[in-house]
Amino acid sequence: MTQFNDTLLRAARGEKIEHTPVWYMRQAGRSQPEYLKIKEKYSLEEITHQPELCAYVTKLPVDQYNVDAAILYKDIVTPLPGLGVDVKIKAGVGPVISNPIRTVQDVHNLGDLSPQDDIPFVLETIKILTKEQLNVPLIGFAGAPFTLASYMIEGGPSKSYNLTKSFMVSEPEAWFALMDKLADMTITYITAQVAAGAKAIQIFDSWVGALNVADYRIFIKPVMTRIFTELRKLNVPLITFGVGASHLANEWHDLPVDVVGLDWRLSIKEAGERGMTKPLQGNLDPSMLLADWKIIEERAKVIIEQGVEHGSHIFNLGHGVFPDVKPATLKKLTEFIHSYSAQLRK
């Protein structure tokens, strides 16, 4: 195995780096021909339940793009069956839940996650990758309570989160009980991932941008503070991220996290002007990956320059890679980020 590349870990801690590290959300799968061939035979759930195969899919983008981190290939709903949630991932739809939460009793009926019993395949995948295969950090992850609750209450993906938001304000006892249950699960889940070998953690609060700042402070921030306070004890970098949530970025910055992930709606420069001093992650609009290289390079340059000016920065997309993106584009972009940022950081 070649020398371990810890650039991302150093950037997350605000330490000196030679180049801006980069990884891409949803870099494993989606657009890779090798992955698409596997998907002809196996579903996402079937891949994640086979540690050797899941490790292969997770490692592919590291080999192909030379990114500075791997992110574990799995879905954010992976741990929910351990709580007694009947969830299926339907192709073209996403997670669908047949026993949605409607009352406080439904929350009390939920069980507790036992990682060794409920998700041994996840832990085995992490061990294979970190003990045998990777020369970059493996990022473990979990969904944040609001995002998981939205699936559990809506029964599946939503565009409006009407049921979730009305439940939140109308049934505060049930809501906070659900937040506590999901916080406990997240802490247990992440602790097990780190024990298995994950070197950094990202918490995806993908859909929390549906809330305004006042509701976030009342209904979400206390539980996120508890989660990150507990996870700090693991001594690995903690990253938070959501989509369409620029109005919440300063709230995230207040949390006990190491890195704040931004989507493309808020620039690195603007975040700094808002007083955000922590390391930032982001934030090329993934749609730009379908544009001509000249445009991609121009957009990436601005982000890299602003990141270097900010100090500590991890390059990423503002959301995940989508199926139409060519692997060659990501490889070329990674090379450019490394070389251009190295020049600026000399």
ChimeraX attribute file (.defattr): number of C-alpha atoms within 10 A of each C-alpha:
attribute: neighborCount
match mode: 1-to-1
recipient: residues
	/A:1	7
	/A:2	7
	/A:3	8
	/A:4	10
	/A:5	16
	/A:6	16
	/A:7	22
	/A:8	28
	/A:9	21
	/A:10	15
	/A:11	25
	/A:12	25
	/A:13	17
	/A:14	17
	/A:15	13
	/A:16	12
	/A:17	20
	/A:18	15
	/A:19	23
	/A:20	26
	/A:21	27
	/A:22	24
	/A:23	25
	/A:24	26
	/A:25	16
	/A:26	20
	/A:27	27
	/A:28	23
	/A:29	21
	/A:30	18
	/A:31	17
	/A:32	20
	/A:33	12
	/A:34	12
	/A:35	16
	/A:36	14
	/A:37	10
	/A:38	15
	/A:39	15
	/A:40	8
	/A:41	9
	/A:42	12
	/A:43	14
	/A:44	17
	/A:45	14
	/A:46	13
	/A:47	20
	/A:48	24
	/A:49	19
	/A:50	14
	/A:51	21
	/A:52	17
	/A:53	15
	/A:54	26
	/A:55	24
	/A:56	18
	/A:57	22
	/A:58	27
	/A:59	23
	/A:60	18
	/A:61	25
	/A:62	21
	/A:63	12
	/A:64	13
	/A:65	21
	/A:66	19
	/A:67	23
	/A:68	25
	/A:69	26
	/A:70	27
	/A:71	24
	/A:72	25
	/A:73	25
	/A:74	20
	/A:75	16
	/A:76	17
	/A:77	20
	/A:78	20
	/A:79	22
	/A:80	22
	/A:81	17
	/A:82	18
	/A:83	18
	/A:84	14
	/A:85	18
	/A:86	16
	/A:87	22
	/A:88	16
	/A:89	17
	/A:90	12
	/A:91	9
	/A:92	6
	/A:93	9
	/A:94	15
	/A:95	20
	/A:96	19
	/A:97	20
	/A:98	12
	/A:99	14
	/A:100	20
	/A:101	25
	/A:102	16
	/A:103	14
	/A:104	16
	/A:105	11
	/A:106	13
	/A:107	21
	/A:108	12
	/A:109	11
	/A:110	18
	/A:111	15
	/A:112	17
	/A:113	22
	/A:114	16
	/A:115	20
	/A:116	12
	/A:117	9
	/A:118	16
	/A:119	20
	/A:120	14
	/A:121	18
	/A:122	27
	/A:123	20
	/A:124	20
	/A:125	25
	/A:126	27
	/A:127	19
	/A:128	18
	/A:129	26
	/A:130	18
	/A:131	11
	/A:132	10
	/A:133	13
	/A:134	22
	/A:135	19
	/A:136	24
	/A:137	22
	/A:138	24
	/A:139	24
	/A:140	27
	/A:141	26
	/A:142	23
	/A:143	22
	/A:144	27
	/A:145	25
	/A:146	28
	/A:147	21
	/A:148	21
	/A:149	20
	/A:150	23
	/A:151	22
	/A:152	26
	/A:153	22
	/A:154	19
	/A:155	19
	/A:156	20
	/A:157	18
	/A:158	13
	/A:159	7
	/A:160	11
	/A:161	19
	/A:162	14
	/A:163	14
	/A:164	22
	/A:165	18
	/A:166	11
	/A:167	18
	/A:168	21
	/A:169	13
	/A:170	11
	/A:171	15
	/A:172	14
	/A:173	12
	/A:174	21
	/A:175	23
	/A:176	18
	/A:177	16
	/A:178	23
	/A:179	22
	/A:180	17
	/A:181	19
	/A:182	26
	/A:183	20
	/A:184	18
	/A:185	24
	/A:186	23
	/A:187	18
	/A:188	17
	/A:189	21
	/A:190	23
	/A:191	19
	/A:192	20
	/A:193	27
	/A:194	22
	/A:195	13
	/A:196	20
	/A:197	21
	/A:198	25
	/A:199	23
	/A:200	24
	/A:201	22
	/A:202	22
	/A:203	24
	/A:204	22
	/A:205	20
	/A:206	20
	/A:207	23
	/A:208	22
	/A:209	18
	/A:210	17
	/A:211	18
	/A:212	12
	/A:213	17
	/A:214	10
	/A:215	13
	/A:216	17
	/A:217	14
	/A:218	10
	/A:219	18
	/A:220	20
	/A:221	17
	/A:222	14
	/A:223	21
	/A:224	23
	/A:225	16
	/A:226	16
	/A:227	24
	/A:228	21
	/A:229	15
	/A:230	16
	/A:231	22
	/A:232	14
	/A:233	9
	/A:234	15
	/A:235	10
	/A:236	18
	/A:237	21
	/A:238	24
	/A:239	24
	/A:240	27
	/A:241	25
	/A:242	24
	/A:243	19
	/A:244	18
	/A:245	22
	/A:246	18
	/A:247	14
	/A:248	18
	/A:249	22
	/A:250	15
	/A:251	13
	/A:252	23
	/A:253	21
	/A:254	13
	/A:255	19
	/A:256	19
	/A:257	23
	/A:258	20
	/A:259	27
	/A:260	28
	/A:261	28
	/A:262	27
	/A:263	24
	/A:264	19
	/A:265	16
	/A:266	17
	/A:267	19
	/A:268	29
	/A:269	16
	/A:270	12
	/A:271	20
	/A:272	16
	/A:273	11
	/A:274	11
	/A:275	10
	/A:276	19
	/A:277	15
	/A:278	21
	/A:279	24
	/A:280	29
	/A:281	27
	/A:282	28
	/A:283	26
	/A:284	24
	/A:285	19
	/A:286	21
	/A:287	16
	/A:288	16
	/A:289	21
	/A:290	13
	/A:291	13
	/A:292	10
	/A:293	14
	/A:294	9
	/A:295	13
	/A:296	19
	/A:297	18
	/A:298	10
	/A:299	15
	/A:300	23
	/A:301	16
	/A:302	15
	/A:303	23
	/A:304	26
	/A:305	18
	/A:306	17
	/A:307	25
	/A:308	19
	/A:309	15
	/A:310	19
	/A:311	19
	/A:312	24
	/A:313	31
	/A:314	26
	/A:315	25
	/A:316	26
	/A:317	26
	/A:318	25
	/A:319	24
	/A:320	15
	/A:321	23
	/A:322	16
	/A:323	13
	/A:324	12
	/A:325	18
	/A:326	15
	/A:327	19
	/A:328	12
	/A:329	16
	/A:330	21
	/A:331	17
	/A:332	14
	/A:333	20
	/A:334	22
	/A:335	14
	/A:336	16
	/A:337	20
	/A:338	20
	/A:339	14
	/A:340	16
	/A:341	20
	/A:342	15
	/A:343	10
	/A:344	14
	/A:345	15
	/A:346	8
